[in-house]
Every structure is written in C-alpha cells, then in structure tokens.
Amino acid sequence: MKVGILTFHCAHNYGAVLQAYALQQAIKELGHEVFIIDYKPGFLTQPYKLFDISRDKNRSFISNLFWEVYSIKKKLKKAKSFNRFVKKKLYIKKLTKGTVPRDIDFIVVGSDQVWNIELTNGFNKYYWGDVSVVPQKHKITYAVSMEHSLKSTDFDEVEKLTKNFQSISVRESNLKELLEAASNINISKVLDPTLLLKNDFWETKIGRQKTIEKYILIYSVRDNEEILRIANKISKKTGFKILEIKNSQYYIKKNSIPFGISPFEFVTYFKYASFIVTSSFHGTAFSIIFKKDFYTVRMKDGHNTRSESLLNDLNLSDRMVDDTSEIDLKKIDYNNTLFKLNELQTNSFDFLSSSLMNADSNS
C-alpha cells in the first residue's frame, strides 16, 4: 500500500524533520511504500527565507538590512544542511495541482503541531483532511499536537473536521481530553515518532564525537536566559564546559556549536553530552532516547504541555524545572522509565500498524 504523510517536513527545525524521518521509517518497517507529501505552506517556509528585510517589524529598515546581510552566510549553511537531509533521507512526493496525488492509498497526518490553529492560521485544509485537497478515503492522524487550546467557538468546526479521519491519535493527554470533548469520539494517545522506534535506531545515525571533553548541552527553540543560568549552575558543580545549539543566526556566543549543523549532527551532540538542559520537546525526547541526565526548563509563555505530558507519562515530571527549582545532580534511574517507554512504544506501534492494516484489508 502507498502511504503519504502530511507533516511539517519543510521547516528548518531539527525536531520537525527528525520526526518526519522517524515516522517515514516506522511505516516503511511495517512493509508499506511511504512518501512525504511535499506540501510547503508559507507559514512554515517564510521564517527560513534567506533574505527578508521585513523579518522584524520592531527594527528599522537599516537595522533589518544590517542583520540580514550579517547573517546570510549562516542561514545559507543551515539551509544547505536541511535541504540535503530532505533530499537524501525523505521520500518526497509532489502535490498534483495542489492536491495529494490519487495514487496514494492512505494518508497519515502528523506528527508535530499540525493542528495548532494559531500557527497554521486557522483550520488548515490539508492537515484537517479536507477532501478537496486530500481526496483519499483512508486517513488517520498520528501524534498530532496543538500547543494552543481550542476555544468553545471552535468546537463545531472540530466536530465536523474530525469526521474526515478513520482514527485519530495525539501526543498529549490534555489534547486527548479536549478533542474528545469537542468531537465526541474516542482519541488515542501515542508517542512522538522520534520515540516510536526502538532506542538503538538512533544509535545508527550518530556521527563522530566532536570533542573528548565532557559538556553540558543547551538546546532551546527560543532564546531563554533561564536555561543558561541553570547550565552555569551545573557547570560550576561539575566542571563540564557548556555547548549550545543555537536556532537563531543572530548573537552567536563563544560557547555555541557552529550554526547550521545537520539534523544527524544535532542527534550526535545529544548522544555524547554529559548533561542536557533544554526547553524543547524534541530536546527532551532525545535526552530520554540516549538515557541522559537532563532538565527541561519550563517556558514562561506557558508552551510546556508537550514536554509535561511526555515527562508525566515516563514518571520523569521532576525533570521539569523553573527559576524557583533546586538544581541538583541526582542521576536518573532509567530502569522504570525504559520499561514504561517500551510499553508506550508497543501501544503506539500497534495503533499505527492496525490502522494501516484495517485500511489495507478494506481496500
């Protein structure tokens, strides 16, 4: 059976491309022919334009021009890294006149924040399975996410659109409850694709160790000074140096890892870290995958539900901290965590496998 995935594969974001790759590989393991549907909406591609003098509305024209010229080489390097990964590692299938090709038998929407209606500028018709652009009768979601909560005025639209799918799965407990209330249907909760495959899958993707020195790895999607303060506390206690993966091409610090590393280099830095401090969901996921001691820093804007749900599921809720938390070097006992993770992997894989099998038998 030919399976198409609709997700955020075109964002120059490590979590986005790695979850797309992981879901592709999981479906391939199930014996299906799989493609990433090359839907590239402007809200995903616009932030990664190489040159945009209107990027920051709070800056003057001259200031924007300066920063765009200053950062062009860094952005070009990152664009090349991501474009190379997409070309070599993802099986891309183009849209046909704006529509998912009809030779695709089955559509999987997700993972990532494809149902975040603030991010997607409303109910995006591709990610909600509108038949005008996604004509396939067999559609499911896998681990979709929605960082922002729905309003009660959105419930009617959700109830209508969820009927486009034979089965629906999400990443977070609160989203499961919210969608069940809005749609009056059963919603499954599954793991993010990066955690779906057995742990040794990522071991085969790591590269050469970049430094023999022990280091604390910092990774945040958005700049967060609290992360650096916590990392500094740990550094003083351990003597480990600090290395930071920066998402912004501006203000590269002396302890920053070279800007624009490839997605597999990103994974490699997590593999060899001695401690990790992150505010990113996928930073949390890869910390767990490689069984690292880590802290996930609670973001002040409240966008913590994805990490909170994962940590609660794995009995690691004490690894989420804020500026009032006591920071210690207590090691994580991964025995119980890995037992629970294995159980969730089995359930998640069963959801994906049975959904595809049911469609195949009904074709």
N, C-alpha and C positions, 0 to 999 in steps of 0.2 A: 504494500500500500504506500502511496506517496503522501507524505505528511508535510504540511507547511507551517512554519512558526511565525507568528506576528509578535514582535517584541521591539525593544529599544537597542537594536544591534548597531545603529549608526552613530550613537553618541560616543565621543572620545572620552569615555568614562570607563575605568577599569572594571568596576562591578557589572556594568551593563553588558560589555562584550564578553566577559567571562561567564556570566550566567547564560547568555545566548549560546555560547560554545558548549557549555555543560549540558544544557537541555538537548541540543542537537545530538551530542554524543550519547546521551541516555536513550533517546528514541532510536538512534542507529543500533544500539546494543539490543534493542527489542526486535530487530530484524526488519525495520522499515526503511524505505528510501526517504530521506528527510532533507528539507530545504528551509533556509531563512528567507522569508518573503521580503523583498527589497523595498519596503515602504519607508520613506525617509521624510517625515513631516518637518516643516520649518521650525517648530518649537524645539526640535532636537538638534537640527543642523546649524541653526542661526548662532548659538553661543560659541560654535567652534569655527566660525569663519576666520580665515587667515588675516583679514584686514577689515576693520569696521570702526570708522571714526565716530560713530554714534553709539558705541558699545555702552558707555557710561554716561547717562543723562545728567549726572551731577558734576561732570567735568566740562571745562570749556573746550572749544574746538581745538585750540592749540595744545592743551593738555592731552586730549584724546589722541591727537596726531602723534605727539611725542611718545606716548606709551605704546601705541600700535607699532610704530617704527622700531622702538626699543625691543619689543617682544617678538617680532616677526620670525626671527630665526628659531626661537624656542617653539613657537606654535607650529612652524613648518616641520620641525623634528618630531613633535608629538603626532602631527597629522600623518606623517610618513609611517611611524610606528604602528598606528592604529589601522591605517589603510592596508598596510602589508599584512597585518594579522587577519583582517576581514577577508582579504583576497585569498590568503593561503589556508585559513583554518575554517572559514564558514562557507557552507554550500549555498550560494546566493541564487535566488530565482527572481527575475524581474516581474513587476506588475505588467499586465496586458491592458493598455489603455485605461490605466488607473484601477483595474480590477484584478483580484487574485486569479491567476490562471486556472481554468476549469479542469486541467489535467491533474490538479492537486485534489486528492480524495478527502483529506481530513485536515482541519485547521486546529492548531493549538495556539491560543492567545496567552502570552505571558512568557517569562515571569516579568519582574520589575514593576514599576509604578504605572503600568499602562492604564489603570483605572483611576488615576489621580486627576480628577477633572479640572483642578486648578492648573496643573502642569500641562494638560493636553487641551486647554482652552475649551472646556465643555466635554460633552459625551462624544468622544472621537468615534466615528462610524466604523473604522477598521477594527479598533480594539474592542468594540462592543458588538462586532459580528453582523453589522448591517448587510442584508442580503444584496443590496445594490452594488457593493464593492467586495463582499465576501460571500459569493453565491453558494458555497459548499453547504450541504445539509448537515454534515457531521462536524460539529465544533465543540470544543471544550476550552476551559481556561486551566492553566497550570500555574499555581502560586502567584496569581496576580496580587498586586498591592495597591493601596490607596492611602497615602500618608495623611491626607486631609479628610476630615469627617464629612459625611453627607448631611445636607440639610433636609428637614422634613419635606420641603417642597420638591426635592429630587426623587422621592420615593416612588412616585408614579412612573417616572421615566426608567428607574432601575427595575421596577417590576416588569415593565414591558421589554426592556432590552435583555434581561437575563434569560428570557424565553428563547433567545437565539441559540442557546447552548444546551447540549445534552447533559453535561455535568460541569460543575464549577468548583474550582479549588482556589484557595487563597493562602497567603503566608502567615497572616496574623490572627490571633484569637479574637481581638476586638472587631476586626473586619468581618470575620465569620458571623459574629453575633449581629453586627449591623446589617449585613446583606440578608441574613435570614429574616430579620425583622422587616426589611424593605421589600423582599421578594416573595416571602412565604414559601421558600423552597429549601431543601437541605444543601448546605455548603460544606465541602470537605476542607480540612486544613492540612497542608503539605509543606515539605521543606523547599527552600530556595534551591534551584538547580545546582548551584556550586556545592551544596551539601548533599545532593541526591546520590551522587556516585560514591562508591566506596573510597575510603580515605587515600589509598595508595594510587588512585587515579592521578591526583595532582603531583604525587612524587615523581611521576614520569615526565612532568612538564617543567621541572625546575632546571635552571641553568647552573653555571659555575658560581661558586661562592665568591662574592665581590671583595670581601675583607675578612681577615682572620681575627680581627678584633671583635670582642663582644659588643653588641649595640642594642640600644632601645629604639625600636622603630615607631615613628609617629606617622599616622595617616588620618587625614580629615578631608572630607569633600569640600567643606568651607573652613576658612581660617578660624581658629579657635585658640585664643591665648591660654585658656584653662588647660588645654591638652599639653602645651609646652611647660606650664608650671608643674603639672603632675609628673611629666617626664623628667624635669630637672630634679624633683624630689627623689625620684627613683635613681637617677644618675648619681646623686650625691651619696646615696646609701650603697650603691653597687660599684661605682667607678666605671660603669659602662658608658661609652660615648652615645650621643644621640644622632640618629639619622632620620631625615624627614622626607617622605614622598609628597611633593607639592603638586596640587592641582592647578594652582594659579601660576601663570607665566610671569607675574609681577613679584617683586620683592623676594627674589631667591636668596635664601640665607646661606651662611657658610656651612651649616650642617645639612643642607639639602642634598638629596640624591639628585644626580643630573636630570634635568627636566625632560620629559618626553620618553621615559623608558617604555619598553613594550609591555603588553599585558603579561607575558610569561616572565619577564624580568621583575614585574610587580610581585608575582607569586613567589619568585625566588627570594626576594628580600624578606617576605614573611617567613619563609622556610628557615632561614638562617638567623633570624632575630633571637635575641636572648630574652627580650621583654617587648610587649607591644602596647602602645597607648593610642586609641582610635576613637573617633566619634561616628565612624562609618559602619553601616550594616555589613557590607562585604568585608570591611576590615575586621569586624567581629567574627564573621564567618570563617575567614582564612586563619585567624588566630586559633579558632577551635579545630579546624581541619588539621593544622600542624601541631596541635596539642601544646600551645604556648601559654605561658603566664601572661596575662593581659588585663587591662582595664578599658572598658568602654565609657567614655565621658558623656554624660547627659548634656544634650544641647539645650540652650536657654530658650530657643524658639519653639520647643515642645515637639520637635520632629524625632521622637525617640521610640515610637510604637513598634517599629520593625525589629530593632535590636532588643527591646524589652521583651517582646513576645518570644523571640528565639532563646534569650537567656533564661527566661522563666521555664520554657519547655525542657531545657537541659539542666535545670537546677543550678544555674550559674548567676542568679539575679544579684548576688553580692558583688559581681564584677562590674556592675554599672555604678559609677560614682559621679559626684559633683564637687563643687568647691568647698563643701562642708564635710566631705567624707574623709575618714582617716585612711591614709595610704600606707599599706604595709607590703611586705614581700612574701606573704604567705603563698605557697605554691598550690596550684590547682590539682586536686585529686581527680584525674580524668577517668578512673575506672567506672564510676557511676555515670559520668557524662557520656562516655562512649557506648555504654550499654543502652542508654536512652536514645542516643543518636542512631544506633543501629536499628532500634525498633522503629523510629520515625522514618529512617531510610526505607525500610521494608514496606511500611504503610504507604509512603509516598510513591514508591516504585509500583506497588500494587494498584494504586489509583490510576497511574499513567498507563500501565500495561492493560488493565481491564477496560479502560475507556477506549483504547485503541482496538483491543480485541473485539469488543462489542460492535464497534463500527465496522470492522472487517467482516464479521460474520453476518452483518445485516446488509452488506453491500450488494 
